[in-house]
Amino acid sequence: MVIDIIFVIAAIYGFYIGFTKGIIRTIFNVLSIFLGFVGAFKFAPAATKFLETAFGSDNPLMFLAGFLLSFVATMLIIRTLARGAEGVLRTANVNVVNQFAGGMLLAAVMVFLYSLILWFADISGVLDNAKDGSVTYEYLEVFPEQAGKVYQFIQPAVKDFWTGSVKAMDRIKEMSVEQEESDPNIFDINEDDEPPPSSEPTSNR
């Protein structure tokens, strides 16, 4: 009975959080973290160079600042896209679908985590009495295996999306480098150049 009560609490809590956020914001928030790290590694050198130029400093900590700047900027861009998509759904009056799907997704995630805890507890031999009177344990017992099958099914699509995202960031990085190389740097002053002689007449006293 205790297993069933905790199952209901976990499922309701997950559904509430997911319904509040919606599936779009939930997925994009997770993606923003992973893609944020990819963007940080890709654009950290360019961001560091920008900060060094802006602040006139070559302090080694500028690389850390550039890494964090790239990470935060990538996350903000992705989450802005998520808010835009949510706005479209609200305009079309179908945002309830987004919220319901988000609730179902996070409820499934919470149940999956709970089933893993039960799996470890069962291995430890502490569920012998509790699982006998449980109605949901027989379903929770096979839930990790079923979740693994779902992961195997969506893995190719996730892999393709990840590869495409990395390639897109590589292309953006290449375009920024090409633009820097094509733009003339009009601010460089050759130190060997001497100023022209003054044309003012000298006064004889």
N, CA, C and O of each residue as an XYZ file, in Angstrom:
820
protein
N       0.827     -1.216      0.000
C       0.000      0.000      0.000
C       0.855      1.258      0.000
O       0.510      2.256     -0.632
N       1.984      1.200      0.719
C       2.882      2.354      0.764
C       3.438      2.644     -0.622
O       3.560      3.804     -1.018
N       3.776      1.586     -1.363
C       4.295      1.750     -2.725
C       3.272      2.464     -3.602
O       3.632      3.334     -4.395
N       2.014      2.105     -3.464
C       0.960      2.708     -4.280
C       0.754      4.185     -3.937
O       0.543      5.013     -4.822
N       0.818      4.501     -2.648
C       0.623      5.894     -2.223
C       1.740      6.779     -2.767
O       1.482      7.863     -3.290
N       2.981      6.311     -2.643
C       4.119      7.093     -3.151
C       4.037      7.219     -4.666
O       4.386      8.260     -5.224
N       3.575      6.159     -5.337
C       3.399      6.213     -6.795
C       2.419      7.310     -7.189
O       2.688      8.085     -8.106
N       1.289      7.378     -6.501
C       0.279      8.400     -6.807
C       0.835      9.796     -6.562
O       0.609     10.705     -7.361
N       1.562      9.970     -5.462
C       2.144     11.282     -5.149
C       3.148     11.691     -6.221
O       3.137     12.834     -6.680
N       4.020     10.757     -6.624
C       5.035     11.059     -7.636
C       4.391     11.410     -8.969
O       4.814     12.356     -9.634
N       3.368     10.653     -9.365
C       2.707     10.900    -10.647
C       1.975     12.239    -10.643
O       2.058     12.997    -11.609
N       1.259     12.529     -9.556
C       0.516     13.796     -9.483
C       1.473     14.982     -9.454
O       1.236     15.994    -10.114
N       2.554     14.855     -8.690
C       3.529     15.954     -8.615
C       4.167     16.209     -9.981
O       4.299     17.357    -10.405
N       4.561     15.131    -10.667
C       5.151     15.287    -11.992
C       4.178     15.907    -12.973
O       4.552     16.772    -13.764
N       2.920     15.463    -12.925
C       1.918     16.017    -13.836
C       1.687     17.498    -13.553
O       1.546     18.292    -14.483
N       1.648     17.870    -12.285
C       1.412     19.275    -11.931
C       2.543     20.166    -12.449
O       2.293     21.210    -13.052
N       3.786     19.747    -12.210
C       4.932     20.539    -12.674
C       4.939     20.621    -14.195
O       5.150     21.695    -14.759
N       4.710     19.487    -14.862
C       4.708     19.476    -16.318
C       3.566     20.279    -16.907
O       3.746     20.962    -17.916
N       2.391     20.207    -16.292
C       1.240     20.969    -16.776
C       1.486     22.466    -16.618
O       1.082     23.260    -17.467
N       2.151     22.847    -15.527
C       2.446     24.261    -15.294
C       3.407     24.808    -16.341
O       3.231     25.924    -16.828
N       4.418     24.023    -16.684
C       5.440     24.484    -17.622
C       5.055     24.231    -19.075
O       5.368     25.043    -19.945
N       4.380     23.119    -19.348
C       4.080     22.753    -20.725
C       5.215     21.942    -21.313
O       6.362     22.063    -20.883
N       4.897     21.117    -22.295
C       5.910     20.229    -22.852
C       6.973     20.992    -23.636
O       8.139     20.597    -23.653
N       6.568     22.094    -24.290
C       7.540     22.851    -25.078
C       8.606     23.447    -24.181
O       9.799     23.299    -24.447
N       8.182     24.127    -23.109
C       9.159     24.737    -22.211
C       9.990     23.668    -21.509
O      11.187     23.855    -21.289
N       9.360     22.548    -21.157
C      10.092     21.476    -20.480
C      11.201     20.931    -21.360
O      12.348     20.814    -20.929
N      10.853     20.596    -22.604
C      11.849     20.031    -23.518
C      12.917     21.057    -23.855
O      14.105     20.735    -23.858
N      12.509     22.285    -24.139
C      13.477     23.304    -24.516
C      14.383     23.682    -23.351
O      15.544     24.029    -23.568
N      13.886     23.623    -22.130
C      14.740     23.903    -20.979
C      15.848     22.865    -20.851
O      16.996     23.195    -20.554
N      15.485     21.606    -21.079
C      16.499     20.549    -21.036
C      17.476     20.711    -22.198
O      18.689     20.604    -22.018
N      16.938     20.971    -23.391
C      17.804     21.157    -24.557
C      18.728     22.352    -24.379
O      19.883     22.315    -24.804
N      18.227     23.406    -23.756
C      19.042     24.613    -23.602
C      20.281     24.343    -22.768
O      21.322     24.961    -22.989
N      20.183     23.426    -21.808
C      21.349     23.099    -20.983
C      22.386     22.346    -21.811
O      23.563     22.707    -21.810
N      21.952     21.297    -22.519
C      22.891     20.510    -23.311
C      23.485     21.337    -24.454
O      24.699     21.348    -24.654
N      22.619     22.029    -25.203
C      23.114     22.846    -26.308
C      23.882     24.055    -25.798
O      24.735     24.594    -26.503
N      23.581     24.487    -24.566
C      24.351     25.582    -23.973
C      25.809     25.206    -23.808
O      26.697     26.016    -24.072
N      26.063     23.971    -23.369
C      27.446     23.514    -23.232
C      28.116     23.391    -24.599
O      29.284     23.748    -24.755
N      27.373     22.883    -25.591
C      27.941     22.787    -26.943
C      28.291     24.171    -27.467
O      29.382     24.385    -27.996
N      27.354     25.117    -27.318
C      27.619     26.483    -27.763
C      28.769     27.119    -27.017
O      29.535     27.889    -27.597
N      28.904     26.805    -25.730
C      30.001     27.376    -24.943
C      31.345     26.896    -25.468
O      32.277     27.688    -25.604
N      31.452     25.601    -25.765
C      32.711     25.076    -26.288
C      33.000     25.606    -27.695
O      34.156     25.833    -28.052
N      31.943     25.802    -28.491
C      32.142     26.258    -29.864
C      32.518     27.736    -29.931
O      33.408     28.118    -30.691
N      31.840     28.569    -29.134
C      31.973     30.018    -29.270
C      32.802     30.670    -28.171
O      32.971     31.889    -28.173
N      33.322     29.881    -27.230
C      34.120     30.463    -26.146
C      35.335     31.239    -26.658
O      35.591     32.331    -26.151
N      36.105     30.731    -27.646
C      37.250     31.514    -28.136
C      36.839     32.865    -28.718
O      37.486     33.878    -28.454
N      35.756     32.882    -29.516
C      35.305     34.147    -30.106
C      34.791     35.095    -29.031
O      35.055     36.296    -29.082
N      34.055     34.557    -28.057
C      33.549     35.406    -26.972
C      34.691     35.946    -26.122
O      34.646     37.089    -25.667
N      35.714     35.122    -25.911
C      36.883     35.574    -25.143
C      37.598     36.705    -25.860
O      37.996     37.691    -25.238
N      37.759     36.563    -27.165
C      38.407     37.616    -27.952
C      37.606     38.911    -27.885
O      38.178     39.996    -27.781
N      36.281     38.794    -27.944
C      35.422     39.974    -27.852
C      35.587     40.668    -26.505
O      35.701     41.893    -26.446
N      35.600     39.895    -25.427
C      35.737     40.478    -24.093
C      37.112     41.108    -23.902
O      37.232     42.172    -23.294
N      38.148     40.452    -24.422
C      39.498     41.016    -24.305
C      39.595     42.346    -25.032
O      40.242     43.277    -24.553
N      38.946     42.433    -26.196
C      38.956     43.688    -26.947
C      38.121     44.751    -26.249
O      38.514     45.916    -26.185
N      36.972     44.349    -25.726
C      36.066     45.309    -25.095
C      36.646     45.888    -23.812
O      36.489     47.077    -23.536
N      37.317     45.047    -23.029
C      37.841     45.495    -21.741
C      39.334     45.796    -21.772
O      39.904     46.231    -20.772
N      39.969     45.565    -22.925
C      41.394     45.847    -23.040
C      42.234     45.048    -22.071
O      43.186     45.572    -21.493
N      41.894     43.782    -21.884
C      42.607     42.942    -20.924
C      42.809     41.558    -21.510
O      41.943     41.038    -22.214
N      43.961     40.961    -21.214
C      44.236     39.594    -21.635
C      44.350     38.670    -20.427
O      45.092     37.688    -20.453
N      43.614     38.991    -19.377
C      43.600     38.170    -18.171
C      43.097     36.768    -18.507
O      42.115     36.632    -19.237
N      43.750     35.718    -17.989
C      43.301     34.347    -18.284
C      41.852     34.078    -17.883
O      41.204     33.195    -18.445
N      41.345     34.837    -16.912
C      39.957     34.649    -16.499
C      38.972     35.075    -17.580
O      37.786     34.752    -17.499
N      39.450     35.795    -18.589
C      38.584     36.202    -19.684
C      38.049     34.989    -20.444
O      36.945     35.027    -20.985
N      38.842     33.903    -20.481
C      38.363     32.699    -21.163
C      37.182     32.099    -20.415
O      36.212     31.656    -21.029
N      37.265     32.083    -19.080
C      36.142     31.587    -18.289
C      34.908     32.461    -18.494
O      33.792     31.958    -18.623
N      35.125     33.776    -18.522
C      34.009     34.696    -18.753
C      33.410     34.480    -20.144
O      32.191     34.521    -20.308
N      34.264     34.251    -21.144
C      33.778     33.988    -22.494
C      33.000     32.690    -22.579
O      32.001     32.603    -23.293
N      33.459     31.677    -21.849
C      32.753     30.395    -21.812
C      31.365     30.569    -21.208
O      30.376     30.084    -21.757
N      31.297     31.268    -20.069
C      30.010     31.489    -19.407
C      29.085     32.352    -20.260
O      27.878     32.115    -20.313
N      29.661     33.361    -20.930
C      28.859     34.222    -21.797
C      28.243     33.417    -22.934
O      27.067     33.594    -23.252
N      29.024     32.536    -23.549
C      28.516     31.703    -24.639
C      27.443     30.746    -24.138
O      26.436     30.526    -24.812
N      27.658     30.179    -22.959
C      26.695     29.241    -22.377
C      25.355     29.920    -22.110
O      24.300     29.414    -22.492
N      25.415     31.071    -21.452
C      24.186     31.789    -21.099
C      23.477     32.295    -22.353
O      22.252     32.216    -22.448
N      24.246     32.814    -23.320
C      23.641     33.345    -24.541
C      22.913     32.249    -25.318
O      21.810     32.467    -25.820
N      23.533     31.065    -25.415
C      22.888     29.953    -26.118
C      21.605     29.529    -25.419
O      20.590     29.279    -26.069
N      21.654     29.448    -24.085
C      20.459     29.080    -23.328
C      19.337     30.094    -23.525
O      18.178     29.717    -23.695
N      19.683     31.379    -23.502
C      18.665     32.415    -23.662
C      18.018     32.355    -25.041
O      16.809     32.543    -25.171
N      18.824     32.091    -26.072
C      18.282     32.010    -27.430
C      17.280     30.863    -27.538
O      16.190     31.034    -28.083
N      17.653     29.692    -27.015
C      16.778     28.525    -27.113
C      15.502     28.734    -26.306
O      14.415     28.377    -26.760
N      15.629     29.313    -25.112
C      14.439     29.520    -24.280
C      13.545     30.620    -24.856
O      12.331     30.607    -24.656
N      14.147     31.566    -25.569
C      13.343     32.578    -26.257
C      12.518     31.940    -27.371
O      11.359     32.298    -27.581
N      13.129     30.990    -28.084
C      12.390     30.255    -29.111
C      11.231     29.478    -28.490
O      10.148     29.398    -29.070
N      11.465     28.909    -27.311
C      10.400     28.167    -26.631
C       9.239     29.082    -26.271
O       8.077     28.719    -26.447
N       9.557     30.271    -25.766
C       8.486     31.215    -25.423
C       7.720     31.652    -26.663
O       6.505     31.843    -26.614
N       8.438     31.811    -27.787
C       7.764     32.161    -29.031
C       6.814     31.069    -29.489
O       5.705     31.353    -29.942
N       7.251     29.811    -29.371
C       6.386     28.691    -29.755
C       5.164     28.611    -28.851
O       4.060     28.323    -29.313
N       5.365     28.866    -27.557
C       4.226     28.867    -26.635
C       3.244     29.980    -26.976
O       2.031     29.801    -26.862
N       3.772     31.134    -27.399
C       2.900     32.237    -27.791
C       2.035     31.888    -28.982
O       0.869     32.276    -29.049
N       2.615     31.145    -29.932
C       1.837     30.712    -31.098
C       0.708     29.784    -30.670
O      -0.412     29.891    -31.168
N       1.005     28.871    -29.744
C      -0.024     27.939    -29.272
C      -1.137     28.670    -28.526
O      -2.312     28.327    -28.656
N      -0.754     29.683    -27.740
C      -1.785     30.444    -27.024
C      -2.680     31.193    -28.007
O      -3.896     31.268    -27.830
N      -2.054     31.748    -29.047
C      -2.831     32.470    -30.054
C      -3.816     31.541    -30.755
O      -4.938     31.932    -31.076
N      -3.377     30.303    -30.988
C      -4.239     29.323    -31.659
C      -5.194     28.623    -30.695
O      -5.960     27.747    -31.097
N      -5.144     29.018    -29.411
C      -6.028     28.442    -28.387
C      -5.872     26.929    -28.249
O      -6.844     26.223    -27.980
N      -4.650     26.435    -28.433
C      -4.382     25.000    -28.242
C      -3.279     24.803    -27.205
O      -2.645     23.749    -27.166
N      -3.048     25.810    -26.368
C      -1.986     25.689    -25.374
C      -2.297     24.613    -24.344
O      -1.386     24.093    -23.700
N      -3.586     24.269    -24.177
C      -3.942     23.228    -23.218
C      -3.348     21.885    -23.633
O      -3.036     21.049    -22.785
N      -3.192     21.682    -24.947
C      -2.549     20.459    -25.432
C      -1.089     20.444    -25.001
O      -0.576     19.419    -24.553
N      -0.422     21.585    -25.139
C       0.961     21.723    -24.708
C       1.097     21.438    -23.213
O       2.021     20.745    -22.788
N       0.166     21.979    -22.417
C       0.228     21.785    -20.973
C      -0.057     20.332    -20.585
O       0.619     19.769    -19.724
N      -1.052     19.737    -21.219
C      -1.397     18.350    -20.898
C      -0.250     17.408    -21.272
O       0.086     16.497    -20.515
N       0.344     17.634    -22.439
C       1.471     16.797    -22.862
C       2.653     16.967    -21.914
O       3.340     15.997    -21.594
N       2.890     18.200    -21.466
C       3.959     18.430    -20.500
C       3.700     17.713    -19.193
O       4.621     17.165    -18.586
N       2.441     17.713    -18.754
C       2.088     16.996    -17.535
C       2.313     15.501    -17.663
O       2.845     14.872    -16.748
N       1.914     14.928    -18.788
C       2.101     13.495    -18.997
C       3.583     13.136    -19.065
O       4.002     12.103    -18.542
N       4.374     13.995    -19.715
C       5.803     13.709    -19.848
C       6.496     13.694    -18.489
O       7.209     12.744    -18.166
N       6.290     14.743    -17.691
C       6.966     14.800    -16.397
C       6.396     13.781    -15.416
O       7.119     13.298    -14.544
N       5.125     13.447    -15.541
C       4.577     12.372    -14.711
C       5.277     11.053    -15.027
O       5.606     10.285    -14.122
N       5.502     10.794    -16.317
C       6.211      9.575    -16.716
C       7.648      9.581    -16.207
O       8.163      8.549    -15.779
N       8.294     10.746    -16.255
C       9.671     10.849    -15.763
C       9.726     10.571    -14.263
O      10.600      9.838    -13.800
N       8.801     11.150    -13.504
C       8.779     10.933    -12.058
C       8.502      9.466    -11.727
O       9.117      8.909    -10.818
N       7.588      8.846    -12.454
C       7.298      7.428    -12.233
C       8.509      6.576    -12.591
O       8.796      5.588    -11.915
N       9.219      6.952    -13.649
C      10.424      6.221    -14.039
C      11.480      6.289    -12.940
O      12.079      5.275    -12.583
N      11.704      7.485    -12.408
C      12.676      7.629    -11.322
C      12.248      6.823    -10.097
O      13.079      6.202     -9.435
N      10.960      6.838     -9.803
C      10.447      6.079     -8.663
C      10.624      4.578     -8.886
O      10.950      3.842     -7.955
N      10.410      4.129    -10.118
C      10.582      2.704    -10.416
C      12.041      2.279    -10.275
O      12.323      1.148     -9.879
N      12.968      3.177    -10.597
C      14.387      2.866    -10.402
C      14.714      2.723     -8.918
O      15.467      1.834     -8.520
N      14.140      3.607     -8.110
C      14.352      3.508     -6.659
C      13.815      2.177     -6.133
O      14.451      1.522     -5.308
N      12.638      1.787     -6.620
C      12.065      0.508     -6.204
C      12.930     -0.662     -6.658
O      13.056     -1.662     -5.951
N      13.519     -0.533     -7.830
C      14.379     -1.603     -8.343
C      15.585     -1.810     -7.435
O      15.935     -2.940     -7.095
N      16.225     -0.687     -7.040
C      17.363     -0.788     -6.126
C      16.925     -1.335     -4.767
O      17.628     -2.140     -4.157
N      15.758     -0.890     -4.303
C      15.265     -1.368     -3.009
C      14.949     -2.859     -3.057
O      15.170     -3.575     -2.080
N      14.434     -3.325     -4.192
C      14.112     -4.741     -4.331
C      15.376     -5.591     -4.332
O      15.409     -6.674     -3.748
N      16.423     -5.085     -4.999
C      17.695     -5.802     -5.002
C      18.254     -5.910     -3.587
O      18.854     -6.918     -3.214
N      18.046     -4.857     -2.814
C      18.546     -4.843     -1.434
C      17.708     -5.714     -0.508
O      18.105     -5.970      0.628
N      16.560     -6.167     -0.981
C      15.720     -7.049     -0.188
C      14.873     -6.367      0.857
O      14.505     -6.983      1.857
N      14.553     -5.083      0.639
C      13.766     -4.351      1.638
C      12.301     -4.205      1.215
O      11.524     -3.545      1.905
N      11.918     -4.813      0.091
C      10.541     -4.669     -0.391
C       9.737     -5.960     -0.298
O       8.622     -6.034     -0.814
N      10.284     -6.957      0.342
C       9.614     -8.257      0.351
C       8.196     -8.180      0.899
O       7.287     -8.805      0.353
N       8.000     -7.429      1.958
C       6.673     -7.325      2.559
C       5.808     -6.275      1.860
O       4.605     -6.468      1.687
N       6.434     -5.159      1.458
C       5.667     -4.045      0.889
C       5.096     -4.377     -0.481
O       3.973     -3.979     -0.792
N       5.852     -5.105     -1.311
C       5.392     -5.327     -2.686
C       4.281     -6.376     -2.768
O       3.563     -6.435     -3.766
N       4.134     -7.196     -1.739
C       3.080     -8.220     -1.770
C       1.688     -7.604     -1.747
O       0.769     -8.131     -2.374
N       1.523     -6.504     -1.039
C       0.206     -5.877     -0.964
C       0.025     -4.717     -1.910
O      -0.935     -3.958     -1.778
N       0.931     -4.560     -2.868
C       0.874     -3.419     -3.784
C       0.118     -3.782     -5.058
O       0.248     -4.887     -5.585
N      -0.666     -2.839     -5.533
C      -1.402     -3.022     -6.782
C      -0.566     -2.585     -7.977
O      -0.678     -3.162     -9.059
N       0.269     -1.572     -7.790
C       1.017     -0.972     -8.903
C       2.421     -1.536     -9.074
O       3.074     -1.241    -10.075
N       2.902     -2.332     -8.134
C       4.301     -2.763     -8.200
C       4.590     -3.588     -9.452
O       5.652     -3.442    -10.057
N       3.651     -4.456     -9.847
C       3.900     -5.296    -11.018
C       4.095     -4.462    -12.283
O       4.783     -4.896    -13.207
N       3.498     -3.271    -12.332
C       3.694     -2.377    -13.478
C       4.980     -1.556    -13.317
O       5.709     -1.321    -14.281
N       5.236     -1.134    -12.092
C       6.452     -0.359    -11.837
C       7.701     -1.211    -12.032
O       8.760     -0.693    -12.387
N       7.580     -2.504    -11.801
C       8.734     -3.394    -11.919
C       9.263     -3.453    -13.346
O      10.471     -3.547    -13.561
N       8.356     -3.398    -14.325
C       8.770     -3.505    -15.730
C       8.891     -2.132    -16.389
O       9.239     -2.043    -17.566
N       8.607     -1.063    -15.645
C       8.626      0.276    -16.242
C      10.005      0.664    -16.769
O      10.084      1.195    -17.877
N      11.112      0.426    -16.026
C      12.430      0.784    -16.577
C      12.734      0.080    -17.891
O      13.323      0.671    -18.796
N      12.329     -1.192    -17.996
C      12.567     -1.926    -19.241
C      11.776     -1.320    -20.395
O      12.297     -1.184    -21.502
N      10.527     -0.959    -20.143
C       9.707     -0.340    -21.181
C      10.252      1.032    -21.571
O      10.235      1.406    -22.743
N      10.737      1.779    -20.575
C      11.338      3.083    -20.868
C      12.586      2.917    -21.724
O      12.858      3.743    -22.596
N      13.348      1.849    -21.478
C      14.525      1.577    -22.298
C      14.155      1.301    -23.745
O      14.876      1.708    -24.657
N      13.040      0.615    -23.969
C      12.582      0.356    -25.338
C      12.175      1.653    -26.033
O      12.448      1.843    -27.218
N      11.524      2.537    -25.291
C      11.149      3.837    -25.860
C      12.392      4.625    -26.239
O      12.436      5.256    -27.294
N      13.410      4.588    -25.370
C      14.656      5.305    -25.664
C      15.317      4.751    -26.921
O      15.797      5.513    -27.760
N      15.341      3.426    -27.054
C      15.930      2.833    -28.250
C      15.163      3.239    -29.503
O      15.750      3.382    -30.575
N      13.860      3.424    -29.368
C      13.037      3.807    -30.517
C      13.329      5.239    -30.960
O      13.412      5.512    -32.157
N      13.484      6.157    -29.999
C      13.689      7.567    -30.345
C      15.166      7.936    -30.459
O      15.491      9.058    -30.847
N      16.062      7.008    -30.128
C      17.490      7.322    -30.145
C      17.984      7.815    -31.500
O      18.730      8.793    -31.538
N      17.601      7.178    -32.636
C      18.071      7.688    -33.932
C      17.651      9.133    -34.191
O      18.443      9.931    -34.692
N      16.399      9.472    -33.848
C      15.932     10.843    -34.069
C      16.683     11.824    -33.178
O      17.053     12.912    -33.619
N      16.907     11.436    -31.917
C      17.654     12.305    -31.002
C      19.086     12.493    -31.494
O      19.629     13.596    -31.441
N      19.693     11.409    -31.972
C      21.067     11.481    -32.473
C      21.152     12.388    -33.693
O      22.073     13.197    -33.804
N      20.191     12.255    -34.613
C      20.179     13.112    -35.803
C      19.995     14.577    -35.422
O      20.643     15.457    -35.989
N      19.111     14.836    -34.463
C      18.897     16.215    -34.017
C      20.162     16.783    -33.398
O      20.534     17.926    -33.664
N      20.822     15.980    -32.571
C      22.051     16.441    -31.915
C      23.139     16.735    -32.944
O      23.814     17.762    -32.867
N      23.309     15.821    -33.916
C      24.320     16.023    -34.955
C      24.009     17.267    -35.774
O      24.908     18.048    -36.084
N      22.742     17.455    -36.126
C      22.355     18.645    -36.883
C      22.590     19.920    -36.109
O      23.005     20.925    -36.687
N      22.334     19.901    -34.810
C      22.551     21.090    -33.979
C      24.027     21.451    -33.917
O      24.391     22.622    -34.022
N      24.883     20.434    -33.745
C      26.326     20.684    -33.686
C      26.830     21.223    -35.020
O      27.651     22.139    -35.050
N      26.338     20.652    -36.133
C      26.755     21.137    -37.452
C      26.303     22.576    -37.675
O      27.040     23.375    -38.251
N      25.099     22.908    -37.224
C      24.604     24.279    -37.373
C      25.475     25.259    -36.598
O      25.778     26.345    -37.092
N      25.881     24.882    -35.386
C      26.756     25.752    -34.599
C      28.131     25.882    -35.245
O      28.738     26.953    -35.219
N      28.622     24.779    -35.828
C      29.900     24.853    -36.544
C      29.802     25.819    -37.718
O      30.728     26.586    -37.981
N      28.676     25.777    -38.419
C      28.485     26.658    -39.573
C      28.410     28.120    -39.139
O      28.972     28.997    -39.795
N      27.714     28.377    -38.030
C      27.644     29.749    -37.508
C      29.031     30.243    -37.130
O      29.383     31.394    -37.392
N      29.819     29.365    -36.512
C      31.182     29.734    -36.129
C      32.026     30.043    -37.359
O      32.778     31.018    -37.366
N      31.907     29.210    -38.411
C      32.664     29.442    -39.644
C      32.259     30.759    -40.298
O      33.110     31.488    -40.806
N      30.959     31.065    -40.286
C      30.489     32.317    -40.889
C      31.031     33.527    -40.138
O      31.379     34.534    -40.754
N      31.105     33.435    -38.809
C      31.640     34.564    -38.036
C      33.117     34.754    -38.309
O      33.596     35.886    -38.378
N      33.859     33.635    -38.470
C      35.287     33.736    -38.780
C      35.487     34.325    -40.165
O      36.356     35.174    -40.359
N      34.676     33.874    -41.144
C      34.785     34.404    -42.504
C      34.479     35.896    -42.537
O      35.121     36.647    -43.270
N      33.502     36.325    -41.747
C      33.152     37.743    -41.716
C      34.281     38.568    -41.111
O      34.567     39.669    -41.583
N      34.929     38.040    -40.061
C      36.050     38.752    -39.456
C      37.203     38.898    -40.439
O      37.856     39.940    -40.493
N      37.450     37.836    -41.224
C      38.558     37.877    -42.173
C      38.266     38.795    -43.348
O      39.187     39.389    -43.911
N      36.992     38.922    -43.729
C      36.646     39.752    -44.882
C      36.528     41.223    -44.535
O      36.706     42.072    -45.408
N      36.230     41.552    -43.277
C      36.097     42.951    -42.874
C      37.470     43.573    -42.685
O      38.292     43.030    -41.947
N      37.739     44.707    -43.340
C      39.025     45.371    -43.135
C      39.104     45.969    -41.744
O      38.139     46.541    -41.238
N      40.248     45.829    -41.149
C      40.464     46.386    -39.813
C      41.016     47.790    -39.959
O      42.212     47.975    -40.185
N      40.141     48.781    -39.829
C      40.548     50.160    -40.075
C      41.118     50.810    -38.827
O      41.521     51.973    -38.849
N      41.149     50.056    -37.745
C      41.610     50.651    -36.506
C      43.080     50.359    -36.224
O      43.656     50.926    -35.296
N      43.696     49.471    -37.024
C      45.095     49.160    -36.790
C      45.965     50.331    -37.222
O      45.758     50.898    -38.295
N      46.919     50.688    -36.407
C      47.868     51.750    -36.713
C      49.259     51.154    -36.714
O      49.685     50.529    -35.743
N      49.946     51.351    -37.793
C      51.294     50.822    -37.896
C      52.218     51.644    -37.015
O      52.338     52.858    -37.183
N      52.869     50.971    -36.075
C      53.723     51.687    -35.142
C      54.968     52.246    -35.824
O      55.589     53.184    -35.324
N      55.336     51.656    -36.989
C      56.530     52.132    -37.683
C      56.296     53.431    -38.427
O      57.238     54.127    -38.804
N      55.002     53.755    -38.637
C      54.712     54.986    -39.363
C      55.009     56.180    -38.484
O      54.579     56.230    -37.332
N      55.747     57.150    -39.023
C      56.057     58.364    -38.293
C      55.077     59.451    -38.689
O      54.639     59.490    -39.839
N      54.726     60.327    -37.773
C      53.792     61.402    -38.120
C      54.416     62.340    -39.137
O      55.630     62.543    -39.126
N      53.610     62.911    -40.011
C      54.151     63.824    -41.030
C      54.732     65.068    -40.369
O      54.258     65.490    -39.315
N      55.752     65.654    -40.983
C      56.354     66.862    -40.405
C      55.367     68.012    -40.380
O      54.519     68.144    -41.263
N      55.490     68.836    -39.361
C      54.585     69.968    -39.214
C      54.837     70.985    -40.308
O      55.980     71.285    -40.652
N      53.742     71.513    -40.850
C      53.848     72.492    -41.936
C      53.818     73.917    -41.426
O      53.880     74.860    -42.215
N      53.722     74.090    -40.081
C      53.663     75.438    -39.550
C      55.026     76.111    -39.698
O      56.052     75.491    -39.418
N      55.048     77.360    -40.130
C      56.337     78.068    -40.282
C      56.944     78.362    -38.925
O      56.243     78.675    -37.963
N      58.221     78.258    -38.870
C      58.932     78.580    -37.627
C      59.185     80.066    -37.579
O      59.537     80.695    -38.578
N      59.004     80.594    -36.431
C      59.203     82.044    -36.261
C      60.637     82.327    -35.870
O      61.191     81.672    -34.987
N      61.239     83.306    -36.529
C      62.607     83.723    -36.222
C      62.573     84.901    -35.284
O      61.924     85.912    -35.552
N      63.268     84.763    -34.197
C      63.344     85.855    -33.238
C      64.746     86.404    -33.208
O      65.027     87.339    -32.458
